[in-house]
Amino acid sequence: KPKNPTAQTKKSKTNIATTSIPASPASSSSIPVQMSNMSIHEMFASLQASLNTQTTQLSQLQQDMAEVKTSVSSLRSDMTVSQKQIQTLSEQFEAFTGNLKKVDNRLEVLEEKSTQLSRDVLRKELESAAYILRFQGIGQEKEENIYKVATEVITPILNLQPEEAFKEIDFVFRSHTAITRKARHPPELVIKFSRRAVRDQILKAVQNSTTEFRGQKIMILKDLPWKIRQLRKDYQFLVKILKQNEITYKWMFPEGLTFLWLGKTFRLDSMEKAKKFLQKNAEKLQYQPDTEESDLEENSNHPQGAAGRTRAQSRAQQGKSD
């Protein structure tokens, strides 16, 4: 009998289905392949995570760089502003320096004017003092007529009548000085004359003679401003030496001496010049530097001259006595 094709076909399909079912050993060999696939996935995930981290860090770095650029730009702006401020301050400083120089120049001018004004005032005082004489040793009586006393003093000196002598008097007053107080003498009689020639006439008349009033010896002195007297005190040692050598001298204004000696005119208007003059001409003037030089050095170095040194010594002695 012929074979049934349908049955044969079914049989072949059954065989095919039977042969397609894998055996258990074939299933156990596929496990490593699955594990290998899992490792690749993990590595890929790790790489992806690392890449993401680096991307985040790069983004953060870019942000930081942007902030740095912003800060640098801000710093540059600040530096520009600071440079402008420095330039402005420099200009202001230069202007201030210029103004300060102007102030210094004005101060110098004011100092010169002040010095000149002081000299002018001192000169006026000296010119006014040229009409005044101071009489020491004239006793003071209670309720005295001071003009009558002054007239009695100058009448015999001028060889005038009392009425004529009285006309030459401008005004009279009494004045105490440190010397009169210390010696407990009566205050000086100060007379200002109407004419300078009268004062000069009296000084010339008593130059080489002793003057008496009511049986008492009196002294007649020129009147000098206090500043002039203080300046001239420092030159008294030089005046003494010039007198010893019979050298005629004249006082300079406001201080110093001028004289003619050995055919040469000397103008010593400072203590330094006086010191150098004495050091150079000590032998010719018979000057002994051992004693006088120390006084000169001390006078020149003392801030107030010989007068200040004398006052300082008197205060020191008074302090010891107290």
VODO-60242 format. One line per field, with one value per residue: residue number from 0; x, y, z of N, C-alpha, C in turn. Coordinates in steps of 0.2 Angstrom, whole numbers, plus 5000, padded with zeros to 4 digits. Last residue first. Example, Ala and Ser with C-alpha at 12.3 -4.5 7.8 and 13.67 -1.06 7.14 Angstrom:
nr = (1_0);
n.u = (5064_5066);
n.v = (4989_4972);
n.w = (5035_5039);
ca.u = (5068_5062);
ca.v = (4995_4978);
ca.w = (5036_5039);
c.u = (5064_5066);
c.v = (5000_4984);
c.w = (5039_5039);
REM end
This chain:
nr = (321_320_319_318_317_316_315_314_313_312_311_310_309_308_307_306_305_304_303_302_301_300_299_298_297_296_295_294_293_292_291_290_289_288_287_286_285_284_283_282_281_280_279_278_277_276_275_274_273_272_271_270_269_268_267_266_265_264_263_262_261_260_259_258_257_256_255_254_253_252_251_250_249_248_247_246_245_244_243_242_241_240_239_238_237_236_235_234_233_232_231_230_229_228_227_226_225_224_223_222_221_220_219_218_217_216_215_214_213_212_211_210_209_208_207_206_205_204_203_202_201_200_199_198_197_196_195_194_193_192_191_190_189_188_187_186_185_184_183_182_181_180_179_178_177_176_175_174_173_172_171_170_169_168_167_166_165_164_163_162_161_160_159_158_157_156_155_154_153_152_151_150_149_148_147_146_145_144_143_142_141_140_139_138_137_136_135_134_133_132_131_130_129_128_127_126_125_124_123_122_121_120_119_118_117_116_115_114_113_112_111_110_109_108_107_106_105_104_103_102_101_100_99_98_97_96_95_94_93_92_91_90_89_88_87_86_85_84_83_82_81_80_79_78_77_76_75_74_73_72_71_70_69_68_67_66_65_64_63_62_61_60_59_58_57_56_55_54_53_52_51_50_49_48_47_46_45_44_43_42_41_40_39_38_37_36_35_34_33_32_31_30_29_28_27_26_25_24_23_22_21_20_19_18_17_16_15_14_13_12_11_10_9_8_7_6_5_4_3_2_1_0);
n.u = (5331_5344_5342_5334_5343_5352_5343_5340_5353_5355_5345_5350_5362_5357_5350_5360_5368_5356_5346_5352_5370_5381_5386_5389_5399_5409_5411_5417_5428_5435_5440_5449_5457_5460_5464_5471_5478_5475_5485_5480_5467_5462_5455_5446_5439_5432_5425_5416_5409_5403_5394_5386_5385_5390_5404_5413_5427_5439_5456_5466_5466_5449_5433_5417_5402_5392_5375_5358_5350_5362_5377_5387_5404_5420_5437_5448_5457_5458_5447_5437_5437_5434_5421_5414_5415_5407_5394_5386_5375_5368_5362_5350_5344_5342_5333_5322_5319_5326_5334_5340_5355_5357_5365_5366_5371_5375_5368_5365_5355_5364_5378_5389_5406_5411_5411_5397_5389_5387_5382_5370_5364_5364_5355_5343_5343_5341_5328_5316_5308_5312_5307_5314_5312_5319_5318_5313_5327_5333_5335_5342_5331_5325_5334_5335_5323_5315_5301_5299_5290_5290_5287_5287_5296_5305_5309_5303_5311_5322_5316_5313_5326_5339_5353_5363_5360_5363_5354_5342_5339_5334_5323_5314_5311_5304_5293_5288_5283_5281_5277_5270_5285_5300_5314_5330_5339_5346_5345_5336_5336_5330_5324_5324_5327_5316_5311_5320_5317_5304_5306_5314_5304_5296_5304_5306_5293_5292_5302_5296_5284_5289_5295_5283_5276_5285_5284_5270_5270_5277_5269_5258_5264_5266_5253_5249_5257_5252_5239_5242_5247_5236_5227_5234_5234_5220_5218_5226_5219_5207_5211_5215_5203_5196_5205_5203_5189_5190_5198_5189_5179_5187_5189_5176_5173_5183_5178_5165_5170_5176_5165_5159_5168_5167_5155_5157_5166_5158_5149_5157_5161_5149_5147_5157_5154_5142_5147_5155_5145_5138_5148_5150_5137_5136_5147_5141_5131_5137_5143_5132_5128_5139_5138_5126_5126_5128_5116_5109_5116_5113_5099_5095_5081_5071_5071_5068_5054_5051_5055_5046_5034_5036_5036_5023_5016_5021_5015_5002_5001_5005_5005_5011_5002_5004);
n.v = (5651_5650_5643_5652_5663_5657_5655_5668_5672_5665_5670_5683_5681_5675_5686_5695_5688_5678_5669_5657_5657_5658_5671_5670_5660_5666_5677_5671_5665_5676_5682_5673_5669_5680_5695_5708_5718_5720_5712_5699_5698_5698_5686_5686_5698_5694_5683_5690_5699_5689_5684_5694_5707_5718_5727_5734_5744_5752_5755_5761_5756_5758_5764_5755_5749_5736_5730_5733_5738_5751_5753_5765_5768_5772_5775_5767_5765_5753_5753_5754_5741_5734_5738_5734_5720_5719_5723_5717_5713_5725_5728_5720_5727_5740_5737_5733_5745_5760_5772_5787_5791_5797_5804_5803_5813_5817_5830_5843_5846_5837_5836_5827_5828_5827_5825_5827_5836_5843_5833_5831_5844_5844_5834_5840_5850_5844_5839_5848_5846_5831_5821_5814_5805_5800_5784_5781_5779_5763_5749_5742_5736_5747_5752_5740_5739_5756_5767_5784_5799_5812_5826_5834_5845_5858_5871_5879_5879_5887_5899_5900_5899_5903_5892_5882_5869_5866_5873_5867_5854_5854_5863_5856_5845_5851_5856_5844_5839_5844_5831_5823_5818_5817_5808_5812_5806_5795_5798_5803_5801_5810_5810_5811_5798_5791_5792_5784_5772_5770_5770_5758_5749_5750_5745_5732_5727_5728_5719_5708_5708_5707_5694_5687_5689_5682_5670_5667_5667_5656_5647_5648_5643_5630_5626_5626_5616_5605_5605_5601_5589_5583_5583_5574_5563_5561_5558_5546_5538_5538_5531_5519_5515_5512_5502_5493_5490_5484_5473_5467_5463_5454_5445_5441_5435_5425_5418_5414_5406_5396_5391_5386_5376_5368_5363_5356_5347_5340_5335_5327_5318_5312_5306_5297_5289_5284_5277_5268_5261_5256_5248_5239_5233_5227_5218_5210_5204_5197_5187_5181_5175_5166_5157_5150_5141_5128_5123_5119_5108_5098_5096_5099_5107_5102_5098_5084_5085_5092_5083_5073_5079_5081_5068_5064_5072_5067_5054_5057_5062_5052_5035_5024_5011_4994);
n.w = (5497_5492_5480_5473_5472_5463_5452_5449_5445_5434_5426_5424_5418_5406_5400_5398_5389_5380_5379_5377_5377_5368_5371_5384_5384_5376_5384_5396_5390_5386_5398_5402_5392_5383_5386_5375_5369_5356_5350_5355_5349_5336_5334_5345_5342_5330_5334_5343_5334_5326_5335_5339_5327_5321_5319_5308_5307_5296_5299_5305_5318_5318_5321_5324_5329_5337_5340_5335_5326_5325_5334_5343_5341_5348_5350_5360_5371_5376_5385_5377_5371_5383_5385_5374_5376_5387_5382_5374_5380_5382_5370_5371_5382_5377_5366_5374_5381_5374_5385_5390_5399_5415_5428_5446_5460_5476_5486_5488_5478_5467_5456_5445_5440_5423_5409_5405_5408_5395_5387_5392_5390_5376_5373_5378_5369_5357_5357_5365_5376_5386_5399_5413_5427_5441_5449_5466_5479_5482_5485_5476_5470_5465_5456_5447_5441_5444_5444_5440_5438_5425_5414_5398_5392_5396_5393_5402_5413_5409_5409_5423_5429_5416_5414_5414_5413_5426_5434_5429_5431_5445_5445_5436_5444_5454_5447_5443_5455_5470_5482_5491_5499_5489_5484_5479_5465_5460_5442_5428_5411_5397_5380_5367_5362_5363_5350_5344_5349_5345_5331_5331_5335_5324_5314_5319_5317_5304_5300_5305_5297_5284_5286_5289_5277_5268_5273_5271_5257_5255_5261_5253_5241_5245_5247_5234_5229_5237_5232_5218_5221_5227_5216_5208_5216_5216_5202_5202_5210_5203_5192_5198_5203_5191_5186_5197_5194_5182_5186_5194_5185_5178_5187_5190_5178_5177_5188_5183_5173_5180_5186_5175_5171_5182_5181_5169_5173_5183_5174_5166_5176_5178_5166_5166_5176_5171_5160_5166_5172_5162_5156_5166_5166_5153_5154_5164_5157_5147_5155_5160_5148_5146_5156_5153_5142_5147_5152_5140_5136_5146_5143_5126_5118_5105_5092_5091_5091_5080_5071_5073_5070_5057_5052_5055_5047_5035_5035_5035_5022_5014_5017_5005_4996_5000);
ca.u = (5325_5343_5346_5331_5337_5354_5346_5335_5350_5359_5345_5343_5362_5361_5346_5355_5371_5362_5344_5347_5364_5377_5383_5384_5393_5406_5409_5411_5423_5432_5434_5444_5456_5454_5465_5465_5480_5471_5485_5487_5468_5466_5460_5451_5443_5437_5430_5420_5413_5408_5399_5390_5383_5383_5402_5406_5424_5432_5451_5465_5472_5455_5439_5423_5406_5397_5382_5363_5347_5355_5373_5382_5397_5415_5430_5445_5455_5462_5454_5438_5438_5440_5426_5415_5419_5414_5398_5392_5379_5371_5368_5355_5345_5346_5340_5325_5321_5320_5334_5334_5351_5358_5361_5368_5366_5378_5369_5371_5354_5358_5375_5383_5401_5411_5417_5401_5390_5389_5389_5374_5365_5368_5362_5346_5343_5347_5334_5320_5305_5313_5307_5312_5312_5316_5321_5312_5320_5334_5331_5346_5336_5321_5332_5341_5325_5318_5306_5299_5294_5287_5291_5284_5289_5303_5312_5300_5305_5323_5318_5308_5321_5334_5347_5365_5360_5367_5361_5343_5342_5339_5329_5317_5315_5311_5298_5290_5289_5280_5281_5266_5278_5296_5307_5326_5336_5348_5345_5340_5334_5335_5323_5322_5332_5320_5307_5320_5323_5305_5302_5317_5310_5293_5302_5312_5297_5288_5303_5302_5284_5285_5299_5288_5273_5283_5290_5273_5266_5280_5276_5257_5261_5272_5257_5246_5257_5259_5240_5238_5251_5242_5225_5233_5240_5223_5215_5228_5226_5207_5208_5220_5208_5194_5204_5209_5191_5186_5201_5195_5178_5184_5195_5180_5169_5183_5184_5165_5166_5180_5170_5155_5166_5174_5156_5152_5168_5164_5146_5153_5166_5153_5142_5157_5160_5142_5142_5158_5150_5135_5145_5155_5139_5132_5148_5147_5129_5133_5147_5136_5123_5137_5143_5126_5124_5134_5121_5107_5117_5120_5101_5096_5088_5071_5073_5075_5057_5049_5058_5053_5035_5035_5042_5029_5015_5022_5023_5005_4999_5009_5000_5012_5006_5000);
ca.v = (5649_5654_5640_5646_5664_5659_5649_5664_5675_5664_5663_5682_5684_5671_5680_5696_5689_5682_5676_5659_5657_5652_5669_5675_5659_5660_5678_5675_5661_5672_5686_5675_5664_5675_5689_5704_5716_5723_5719_5701_5698_5704_5688_5680_5697_5700_5682_5684_5701_5694_5680_5692_5701_5718_5721_5734_5738_5752_5751_5763_5754_5755_5764_5759_5751_5742_5730_5730_5738_5749_5752_5760_5771_5768_5778_5767_5772_5754_5752_5760_5747_5733_5739_5741_5723_5717_5728_5720_5707_5722_5731_5719_5720_5739_5740_5729_5739_5755_5767_5783_5791_5792_5806_5800_5810_5815_5823_5840_5846_5840_5835_5832_5825_5830_5824_5821_5832_5847_5836_5826_5842_5849_5833_5833_5852_5848_5835_5848_5848_5838_5822_5820_5804_5806_5789_5780_5782_5770_5753_5746_5731_5743_5756_5743_5734_5750_5762_5777_5795_5807_5823_5831_5842_5852_5866_5879_5875_5879_5896_5900_5894_5905_5896_5889_5872_5862_5875_5875_5856_5850_5864_5863_5844_5847_5861_5849_5835_5846_5835_5828_5818_5819_5809_5810_5812_5798_5793_5805_5798_5808_5808_5817_5803_5791_5796_5791_5775_5771_5775_5764_5750_5752_5752_5737_5728_5732_5726_5710_5708_5713_5700_5687_5692_5689_5673_5668_5673_5662_5648_5650_5650_5634_5626_5631_5622_5607_5607_5608_5594_5584_5587_5581_5566_5562_5563_5552_5540_5541_5537_5523_5517_5517_5508_5496_5493_5490_5478_5470_5468_5460_5449_5444_5441_5430_5421_5418_5412_5401_5394_5391_5382_5372_5367_5362_5352_5344_5339_5332_5323_5315_5311_5303_5293_5288_5282_5273_5264_5260_5253_5243_5236_5232_5224_5214_5208_5202_5192_5184_5179_5172_5162_5155_5148_5131_5125_5125_5114_5101_5100_5095_5106_5103_5105_5086_5082_5095_5090_5072_5076_5087_5072_5061_5073_5074_5055_5054_5066_5058_5041_5027_5017_5000);
ca.w = (5500_5499_5486_5475_5476_5470_5455_5451_5451_5440_5428_5428_5424_5410_5402_5403_5396_5381_5380_5372_5381_5368_5364_5382_5387_5374_5378_5396_5393_5381_5394_5407_5397_5381_5389_5378_5376_5361_5349_5357_5356_5338_5329_5344_5348_5331_5329_5345_5340_5323_5332_5344_5330_5322_5323_5310_5309_5299_5296_5298_5313_5322_5317_5326_5324_5337_5338_5340_5333_5326_5328_5343_5340_5345_5349_5353_5369_5371_5388_5381_5367_5379_5390_5376_5370_5388_5387_5371_5378_5388_5371_5366_5382_5382_5365_5369_5385_5375_5379_5390_5393_5410_5423_5439_5456_5470_5485_5491_5486_5468_5463_5446_5444_5429_5413_5403_5414_5401_5386_5392_5397_5379_5371_5381_5376_5358_5358_5360_5370_5384_5392_5410_5420_5439_5444_5459_5476_5480_5489_5481_5473_5469_5461_5451_5445_5440_5447_5437_5442_5429_5419_5404_5389_5399_5389_5395_5413_5409_5403_5418_5430_5422_5412_5415_5407_5421_5434_5428_5425_5443_5449_5434_5437_5456_5451_5438_5451_5464_5479_5488_5499_5495_5483_5484_5467_5466_5448_5434_5418_5402_5387_5370_5361_5369_5356_5342_5350_5352_5334_5329_5339_5331_5314_5318_5324_5308_5298_5307_5305_5286_5284_5294_5283_5267_5273_5278_5261_5253_5264_5260_5241_5244_5253_5239_5226_5237_5239_5220_5218_5231_5222_5206_5214_5222_5205_5197_5212_5210_5191_5195_5208_5195_5182_5196_5201_5183_5181_5197_5190_5174_5184_5195_5180_5172_5188_5189_5171_5176_5190_5179_5167_5181_5187_5169_5168_5185_5179_5163_5173_5184_5169_5161_5176_5177_5159_5162_5176_5166_5152_5164_5172_5155_5149_5166_5163_5145_5152_5165_5151_5141_5156_5159_5141_5144_5157_5144_5132_5145_5149_5131_5120_5112_5093_5090_5096_5087_5071_5074_5077_5061_5052_5058_5054_5036_5035_5041_5028_5015_5018_5011_4996_5000);
c.u = (5325_5336_5345_5335_5334_5348_5349_5338_5344_5356_5349_5343_5355_5361_5350_5351_5365_5364_5350_5345_5358_5371_5379_5381_5387_5399_5405_5407_5416_5427_5431_5438_5450_5453_5459_5467_5474_5473_5481_5487_5475_5467_5465_5456_5448_5441_5435_5426_5418_5412_5404_5396_5388_5381_5395_5404_5417_5429_5444_5459_5470_5460_5445_5428_5411_5400_5386_5370_5353_5353_5366_5378_5392_5408_5426_5438_5453_5461_5459_5445_5440_5442_5433_5420_5419_5418_5405_5396_5386_5376_5372_5362_5350_5348_5344_5332_5324_5323_5329_5335_5345_5353_5362_5363_5369_5372_5371_5372_5359_5356_5369_5380_5395_5406_5417_5407_5395_5392_5392_5382_5370_5369_5367_5353_5346_5348_5340_5326_5309_5309_5307_5312_5310_5317_5316_5316_5320_5327_5332_5342_5340_5326_5329_5339_5331_5320_5309_5304_5294_5292_5287_5289_5285_5296_5309_5303_5301_5316_5319_5309_5315_5329_5343_5359_5362_5366_5365_5351_5344_5343_5335_5323_5318_5315_5305_5295_5292_5285_5279_5271_5275_5289_5303_5318_5330_5345_5348_5340_5339_5332_5329_5322_5331_5326_5312_5316_5324_5312_5303_5313_5314_5299_5299_5310_5303_5291_5298_5304_5290_5285_5295_5293_5279_5281_5289_5279_5269_5276_5278_5264_5260_5270_5264_5250_5255_5260_5247_5239_5248_5246_5231_5231_5239_5230_5218_5225_5228_5214_5208_5218_5213_5199_5201_5209_5198_5188_5197_5198_5184_5182_5192_5186_5173_5179_5185_5172_5166_5176_5175_5160_5163_5172_5162_5153_5163_5166_5152_5151_5163_5158_5145_5152_5160_5148_5142_5153_5154_5140_5142_5153_5145_5134_5143_5148_5135_5132_5143_5140_5127_5133_5142_5132_5124_5132_5127_5112_5114_5120_5108_5099_5089_5078_5073_5076_5065_5053_5057_5057_5043_5037_5042_5035_5021_5021_5025_5012_5002_5008_5005_5007_5005_5004);
c.v = (5642_5652_5644_5642_5657_5660_5651_5658_5671_5667_5661_5674_5682_5674_5675_5690_5691_5683_5681_5667_5660_5652_5663_5673_5663_5659_5672_5676_5665_5667_5681_5678_5666_5671_5684_5697_5712_5722_5723_5709_5701_5704_5693_5682_5691_5699_5688_5683_5696_5697_5684_5687_5698_5712_5721_5727_5739_5745_5751_5759_5756_5753_5763_5759_5756_5743_5736_5731_5736_5743_5750_5759_5764_5771_5774_5770_5772_5761_5754_5759_5753_5739_5739_5743_5731_5720_5725_5724_5710_5716_5728_5722_5718_5731_5738_5731_5734_5749_5762_5778_5786_5793_5801_5802_5808_5811_5821_5833_5842_5840_5839_5830_5830_5827_5827_5820_5826_5842_5839_5828_5836_5847_5838_5832_5845_5849_5838_5843_5848_5839_5829_5820_5811_5806_5794_5786_5781_5773_5761_5750_5735_5739_5752_5747_5736_5745_5758_5773_5788_5803_5817_5827_5839_5850_5859_5873_5875_5876_5889_5897_5894_5900_5898_5894_5880_5866_5871_5876_5863_5852_5860_5864_5851_5847_5857_5854_5840_5844_5838_5833_5824_5818_5811_5812_5810_5804_5797_5801_5800_5805_5807_5816_5810_5796_5796_5795_5782_5774_5776_5770_5756_5753_5754_5744_5732_5733_5731_5717_5711_5714_5706_5693_5692_5693_5680_5671_5673_5668_5654_5651_5652_5642_5630_5631_5628_5614_5609_5610_5601_5589_5588_5586_5573_5565_5566_5558_5546_5543_5541_5530_5521_5520_5514_5502_5496_5494_5485_5475_5471_5466_5455_5448_5445_5437_5427_5422_5417_5407_5399_5395_5387_5378_5371_5366_5358_5349_5344_5337_5328_5320_5315_5308_5299_5292_5287_5279_5270_5264_5259_5249_5241_5237_5229_5219_5213_5207_5198_5189_5184_5177_5168_5159_5153_5139_5129_5127_5120_5107_5102_5099_5102_5102_5106_5093_5083_5092_5093_5078_5075_5085_5078_5065_5070_5075_5062_5055_5064_5062_5047_5034_5020_5006);
c.w = (5502_5501_5492_5481_5478_5474_5462_5455_5454_5446_5434_5430_5428_5417_5407_5405_5401_5388_5382_5373_5376_5372_5364_5375_5385_5377_5375_5389_5394_5384_5389_5402_5401_5387_5388_5380_5379_5368_5354_5356_5358_5346_5332_5339_5348_5337_5330_5341_5343_5329_5329_5341_5335_5325_5325_5313_5311_5301_5300_5295_5306_5317_5321_5321_5326_5331_5338_5336_5338_5323_5330_5337_5340_5345_5345_5353_5361_5368_5383_5384_5371_5375_5387_5380_5371_5382_5388_5376_5375_5385_5377_5367_5377_5383_5371_5367_5380_5378_5380_5384_5394_5404_5417_5434_5449_5466_5477_5490_5490_5476_5463_5453_5445_5433_5420_5407_5412_5407_5392_5391_5397_5387_5375_5379_5379_5365_5359_5362_5364_5377_5390_5403_5417_5431_5443_5455_5469_5478_5488_5485_5478_5473_5467_5457_5450_5444_5442_5441_5439_5433_5423_5408_5394_5395_5391_5391_5406_5410_5403_5412_5425_5423_5418_5412_5407_5415_5429_5429_5424_5437_5447_5438_5435_5449_5452_5441_5446_5459_5472_5485_5496_5494_5489_5482_5472_5469_5454_5440_5423_5408_5391_5378_5364_5368_5362_5347_5349_5353_5341_5332_5338_5335_5320_5318_5324_5315_5302_5306_5307_5294_5286_5292_5288_5273_5272_5278_5268_5256_5262_5263_5248_5244_5251_5245_5231_5235_5240_5227_5219_5228_5226_5211_5212_5221_5212_5200_5208_5212_5198_5194_5204_5200_5187_5191_5200_5189_5181_5192_5193_5179_5181_5192_5185_5174_5183_5190_5177_5174_5186_5183_5170_5176_5186_5175_5168_5180_5182_5168_5169_5181_5174_5163_5171_5178_5165_5161_5172_5171_5157_5160_5170_5161_5151_5161_5164_5151_5149_5161_5156_5144_5151_5158_5147_5142_5154_5149_5135_5141_5149_5137_5125_5115_5101_5092_5096_5092_5078_5075_5078_5068_5056_5058_5058_5044_5037_5041_5034_5021_5019_5011_5003_5000);
REM end
